[in-house]
Amino acid sequence: MEREEFIKVLAESKLYDLNQGCSIFTPPWPGEKALEIHFFKRVTGAYGGGPGANGQLLNWSNTVGTHLVGERAFHSGATAISDVPLRDLCGPGVVVDISDLVSDYSLYTPEMITSRATVKEGDILIINTGYHKYSWDLPDVHSPDAQGGVESKEFGFLVRHPGPSPDFFKWALDMKLKVIGVDCGCAEHPMNTNIRYMHERDFQKAEAKLQAEHGKSWDEMFPQDEYYELTHITMPKAHLLLAESIVGDINKLNNQRAWIMIMPIPFMEVETAWTRVVAHQPPDGMGEEEFFQIMDSAEVLDMTLPFSVQTPQWANYVPLSVTYTKRVGGQYFGLGRNGSICNASIHLATHMDGEKHFWPAGRTIGEVPLEEWVGPGAIADISHLVSDSSVYTPEMIESVVDVREGDILLIKTGWYKYGWVSPDSDEFRYMIKHPGPSPDFSQWCIDKKIKWLGIDAVSQDHPMNTIQRIWHPKTFEEANRKLKEDFGKDWDEMFPLDEYYQDTHLNLFPKGIVHAENLGGDIATAESGRYYIGCYLQKGMEIASMWGRFVAFKEGS
């Protein structure tokens, strides 16, 4: 298939967003840390040139919002999330609606699943139990039997939801399923987790229901040693992963097959990670099998840096720290898991600067529809045209790639090779001497109606149009000399501060043109050309910027 035809197929495919809103109001897993957002600076808090940024510090546990439960949640020696290839998290799958077959504390079985839809070996399976109706971001569920006439959504989503029967995960392993996703708080039955001990009254109700329907006690139905072996050792070793809190467009896919993509933040140290879950179905006029073949053969370029406590943050921002609050061996008679709390400012690793980062009236990340994060675009490799502190121009970009109206544009300067995970790592050079755009670049982006930008450096702006100019006067002198040699102008003559201080942030964000920073990974091998590009971010409802997975797709051979 030709590149243009491939991009057209993806652009015209039906796209579904399956994420729950991630907010300070999103209930965390019972007993764990809710998302906390703290502004450590505002646009007026900067100094030395002009407006600064809205800077946020996040404190969170990864079980808030839609997330991928990695192997290390249950098996400390297993594969890290950052080491799971995207091929293992994307592929054909099915959303199965069993909502009319289950109720509070129910068990669902393989037979229930297969009675509603065909599940194939190697699928991604998403189960619609109906309990996403209790998601915090959906309307209240009214009931005359509930206190106040309104059901407790947190208990519905996290404590009362159905879970798998004893033979379910054995069936899933036999089917070689890639991922099991659920539209509630956990892919296990809540009474096979520490919730059994946290909410004893609910456990009594669940056990009474089990006795009435199956004639067995909970421990008879789920022998703890055997169940521990299955979920904490056998499943992680078989690389069967779990995705939880899947909400969004799930009802639009009931009992239908789709190409499902689970795109987690590539954490190195942490056992669970925020993720964006999306699904594609073929465009009108194309059959499912043909579409799946096209997607299966497609080449996927993952341009996301690993997310780690080692990842350098921008300038004076706060780095990532991870605190483990519980471990597999220390909790609830073997029913525990590894769990952690993370703390970080957002501007480290590969991330999207959102509108609200510099434009207080702008949208948060979660307020931007998924459709605005994906689409046709171009990668422009100008690495042979730039060097330390260079200024690049629209003409340079157009000399290497065809940029069209409405494109996503990723700029490859070659600075990825000085990033922290590279054998050629040079943090000072990466942070302070990367190239940046010419004064006409922002207007060119506006004229082109660019969807969003991406750069393989720490900032889309030239460092000497940021506070780095003041912090590094020697580097500014070097950059100013180079500018005079290349353009015949002094820095302040070419970039008057009132017009170009933090140019691409302040001049483009109010136009809805934001940008991703610190692209890396497979951008090293990406050639100039046109691609289908996707940015898959956690759906942060109050968050100004966000980490995610940054991917380019091209046709397979």
N, C-alpha and C positions, 0 to 999 in steps of 0.2 A: 504494500500500500504506500502511496506517495505521502509525503509529509503534510501537504495542504489538506489532502483528503482525511488523513488521520486527525488533524486538529479540528476539522469541521465535524467529524463524527463525535468527538468528545464535547465540543462546544454546543452541539445540538442534542446531546443526550439529556435524558431527564435526570435532574439532580435533586437529591434529598438530604436534608440536614437532620441528623438524628441526635443532636446534643441537647442536654439540659442546660439551662442558664446557670452559670457559675457566679455566685453572688455572696455578699456578706449574709444574705438571708437563706442561702442554700444549706439545708441541714447536713452536717457531716455524719459519717458513720457514728453510731451511738458511743459517746464517751470520748470521741476524738475532737481535734481542733477545727473549729469553724474558720472560714476565710476571714482574715483581718487585713484591712487596707489602711495604710497610714501615709499621708502626704508629708514627706520630709522636706519638700521645697515647692514653691510656686513660681510662676513666671516672673513675678516682681521681686523674687528673692535672690536673683542673680546680680552680678556686678561686672563692671569692666567691659561695657560695649553695648549692651541692649538687653532685651527681654531674655529671661532664661526659660526653664522648662518646668512643667508640672511633673515632679518626681515622686513616685510612689514606692513604698516598701510593703511587700506582701509577707504575711505570716500564715501558713496554711498546712493542712494535711491533705494528701493527694486523693483521699476518698471523698472530697467535696466536689460535686459535679461529675460529669461524665469522665470516666477514667478507665485505664487498662491496668488490671492486676497482673503484675509480672510474676515470673517463676520464683523470684527471691522473696515474694511475700510469704511463701510457705517453706522454701528450701533455700537456705542461705548460700549454698554453694552453686546454685543454678545460674543460668544465663542472665546477665544484666539487660535491662530494657534497651539501653543504647546499642547492644550487640544483636538485637533481634532484627533480622533483615526485613525491610518493608514487604518483601515478597511473602513473608510468613504472616503478614497482617492484612494483606489485600487479596481479593480473589472472589470467585463466584460464591454466592451464598443465598440464604433464604430467610425471610422474616415469617415466622409461624405464629398465627393468632390462636391462642388457646384460652382466651379471656372468658369464654362462656363455659369452660370446663373446670375452672378453678375458683376458689374462694379463700377466705382468710385461713392461713396455716396449711393449705392444701399441699399435697404432693402431686407433681406432674411426672409423667412417665414417657419413655420413648414412644410408646404406642400412641399417646395423645399427640405427640409431635408429628409422627408419620401419618396419622389419620387425616391431617389437615393439609400437608404439603409434602412434596418429594424432597428428601434430604439426601444429598449425594456425598460419597466419600471425599474427604478433603474440603468440605464446605466450611464457610463461616455461618454459624447458626445464631440468629437473633430471635429470642422468645418474647412474644407479646403476651404477657400475663394479664394485661389490662390495668396493672397497678401503677403504670405511669400517670394515671388519672390523679394520683396523690402527689405528683411532683409539685414542688413549692411554686413553680411558675405557671401552673395551670389553675383554672377556677376551682373554688371550693366544692367539696362533695357534700351535699346536704342529705341528712338522714333523720327521720323522726326519732330514731332510737339512740342517736348520739347526744352527748351533753351539748346543750346550746343549739341543737339541731344541725351541727356541722361536725363532720368526722375529723379526727386528728390526722392530718395529712402526713405528718412525720411518722406516726405509728403505722399508718397504712403503707407508706413507701419503704420503711426500714425494718419494721417489727412484725407486721402481720402478713407480709406477702408470701405467696407460695414458693416452694422450692423443689429441687429434684428428688426423685425416688432413689432408693439404694442402688438400683441398677442403671441409673441414668448416666453417670459419668463413665461407667464401664462401657456402655453402649457408645458414648461419645468417643472414647479411646479406640474402640473397634472400628468406628467410622472415620478415624483419623481426622476429626474436625480440627480446624486451625484455631478457631476462637469460638467461645460461647458467650453471647451477649444477652443481657436481660434488661427489661424496662423498669427495674426496681433497684433497691439498694444493694442487693447481693445475689450472685449467681448460685450460692449455696442457700439451703433453707436457713432462715434466721435462727432456728432452734438447733442448728448444728454449728453455731458460732457462740461467741461470748454473750450474745443477747439472751441465750437460754438462762444465764445466771444473773444478768442485769435486770431482766423483766420476768420474774418468777410467775406472776399471775398469768402472763401471756403464755408461758411455757405450760402451765397447767391446762389452759384452754386448748393449746395445740396437742398436748398428750391425750386429753379427753377425746378430741376429734379423731386422733389416730387410733385410739382404742375402739371407738365406735365404728370406724370405717375399715380397719385392718385387723382388729383384734390383737394388737401388740402394743407394748410400751415403747417409748422412744428408744431406749437402749437396746431393746430386742430388735427393733427395726433397723437401727443404725449402731451396731456394735462399735464402741468408741475406738478401740485399737485398730480394727479393720478400716473404719472410716478415715482415721488419721493417716494410715498408710496410703490409702487411695488418694486423698486430697493433698497431703503434704509431701509425699515422696513420689508416688507413681505418676500423678498428673504433671507436676513440674518437670520430671525427667523425660516425659513424653512431649514436652513443650506445648501442652494444651493450656491456652491462656483464657482469661475471663475479662469481659468488658461489662461495666456496670453503669447504671443510671442512664440508660439510652432512652431518650424521650423524643422531642421534636416531631419530625414527620413520620414517626413509626407507623401510625394507622394507615398512611397512604400506601404502605407496602405489604399489607396483610396477606399472607399466604402467596407471596410473589417472590420470584428470584430476582437478584440484582447483583451487580458487581459492587462489593462492599469494601470500603477502605477504612482501616483503623489507624489513625495517625498520631501516635503518642509523642510527647516531648521526650527526646532520647536521653533519659537520665542514666548516669553511670552508677551512682551509689544508691539510688532509692528504689524501693521494691514495687512501687505503684506510681503511675504517672498520669497527669491530665492528658486527655486525648480528644481529637475531633473524629467523630464517626460520620461518614458520609456514604451515600449509595448512588450508583448510576444505573439507569436502565437505558436500553437502546433508543436512539432517536426514532421518530415515526418512519415507518417504511423499512426498518432493518430488523431482522430476526435476532432472537436472544443468543442463539449459538454463535452466529457470525460476530455479534458484538463481543461476546465473551472471548472468542478467539483473538479478536483484535486487541482486547485489553490484556489477555494473557501473554501475547507476544510482544507487547509494548515494552520499550526500555524506560526504566524509571531512574531518574537522576535525583538522588537525595542530597540536597545542598545544605543540610542542617548540621551544625557543629554539635558534638556531644555536650550534654548539660551536666555540669559537675561543680563540686566545690573548688576545683582547680581552675575553672574558667575565669579569666580576668574580666573584671567589670569595667565599664567606662569611667575614666577619670576618678572622681571622688565619690562614686556611688558605692553602695554596700554589696559585698560579694555574697554568694550563696553559702548558707550554712545548713547543715542537716543534723537533727537530733533524734536519735531513735528513742521512742517512748515505750516501746514494747518489743519483745522478741518472741519467736516461735516457742522456745522452750520454757518461757516464764509465765504463761498465761493459762488459766482456766482448764486445767486437766488435759492439756494437749490440744485444745481447740483454738489456741491463740495463733497469732501471725506476727510477722515483722511489720512494724508501723513506725512512721517518723513524722516529724514536723519540720518544715522548711521555712527559711527566712531569706529574703533576697530583695534587692532593688531589681527592676525589670531589665535594665540595659546591660545585660551580659549574655553571652552565647547568641545564637541566631534568634532574632525577635523582630516583631513588627512594631514600629513606632506608630501609634494610633493618633487620630486627629486631636484628641484631648490632651495629649502629651505637651503640645505647644499652643493649642487653640482651645481655650476654656469652654467655648460654646460648641465645640465639636462633639462628635459621637464617641462613645466608648467602643471598645473592641466588640463587645457583645451586641451592640446596637447596629452593627454593620452586617447586612445579609451575607450569607455564604457566597451567593452569586458574585459579590464584589471582590471576593478573594481568589477567584479562579477564572481562567479563560485563556484565549489565545495571547501569545506574547512572543518576545524576542530575547535572546541572550546576545549581548554585544561584547565580544572579546577584544578589548583595546589594550591588552597587557603589553603588546609590542610598541605601543604609542606613548606610554607613560613611564615615569620614573619617580624618584623621591620628590614629593611636594608638587608634582605636576598639576596643571590645570587642563582638564579635558573639555572638549566642545561637542555640541550636537553634530557638527560636521564629522568629527572622528567616529562617532557612533554610527552615523548613516553611511560611513565609508565601509563598514564591516557587516551591516545587517539592514534588512528592510524593516523599518519601524512603521507600523500602521496606526491609524486613528483608533483609539480605544484599547491599545495594547497594554499588557503588563511588560515592563522593561527591566531586565536584570543586567547590570553592568559588571563585567569581569575585568578588573584592573590588574589582576595577578597578585594582589595583596593578601589573598587567602593563604599564600605560602608562608607568610610571616605570622600566622595565627598560632595559638598556643599548642595545638595538637600536631603541628608540622615539624619535621626534622630540621627545617630552616627557620624555626620560630625566632622572631625578634620583636619582642613586645613593644619596645619603644618605637621602632620603625612602623609597626602595625598601627599603633595608636596615634602617632604624632606626625608621621611623614607620608601618609597615604595621599593619593591624588584626590582632587575634588573638581566640581563642575565650574564652568565659565559663567560670567554674569548673565548670558542669554539663555542658559540651560533651562531655568525654571519656566520662562515664558514659552520656550519651545515645547516643554512638557504640557503646558496648559493648552497650547495650540493643537497639540497632538491628542489631547484628551486622554493622556496616559492614565491607566487604571490605578496602578501603583508601581513603585520603583523598588529595586533591590540592589545591594552593593556588597562586594566581597571584602569590605573594610569595616572599621568600627563606626563610621559615620558616613551618611550620604553627602554631608557638607564637607568642604575642604576644612581641615583642622585649623587653618589660620583664619577661618571665618567663624571660629568658635572661641570659647574661653582659653583654648590651648595657645592661642596667640599671645596671651598675657603670661600664661604659666611657663611658656618656652620661648623667651625672646631671641635666643640664639637661633633656634629653628626658624623663627619668623624672619630673621635677617636673611637666612639662607633661601627661604622660599621667596622673599621679596626680590632678591638678586636674580633668582631663576625666572621670575615673572618678567622682570625687565628684559632679560635676554630673549625670552620666548615671545613676549607681546609688546615690548617697548613701553610698558607702563609700570608705574609704582603701584603697590598694593592698594593704597587708599584711593588712588585715582581710578583703578579698575574696579575695586569693590568698596564703594562708599559704605560706611558702616550702617547708615540709616536705611539703606536699600538692601544690603547683602549680608548683614550679620545673621548667621544661621539661616542662610538663604532658603534652602529647600524645605526647612521646617516651617519657617514663618511665612514664606510666600506661597507654599504649595498646600499646606494642611488646610487652610480655609477654603481651598478649591477642591478638597476631598482627595487630593493626591498625596498619599502617605508612602512610607518606604520601610523596607526590611533592611536590617544591618547585620553584619557578620555572617554573610553567606560563606559556606565552605564546602567540605566534603566533595561530592561529585562535580562541583563547579570546576574543579581542577581539570577534568577531562571534557568539559562542555565546550563545544565549538560554537562559533557565531552561527546563528540561525533562528528559525522560528520553531516554537514549541507550544504545547499546552501546559500552562503553569498553574500550580496550585499552592496556596498558603493555607494551612490547616491549623487554626488557632483555637485554644480553649476559649469558650464563649463567655469571657469575663464581662459581667454586666456593669460593674463600676470601674473597670480597669482601663487605664489610658493606653497601655501598650501591653504586648503579650508575646510569650514564647509559643512555638508551634513546630510544625514540620513544613519545610519548604521544598517543593518537588517540581521537577519538569519532566514531562512525558514526551516521548517521540516514538514513531512507528518502529516495530520490530522488523528484523530481517526475514 
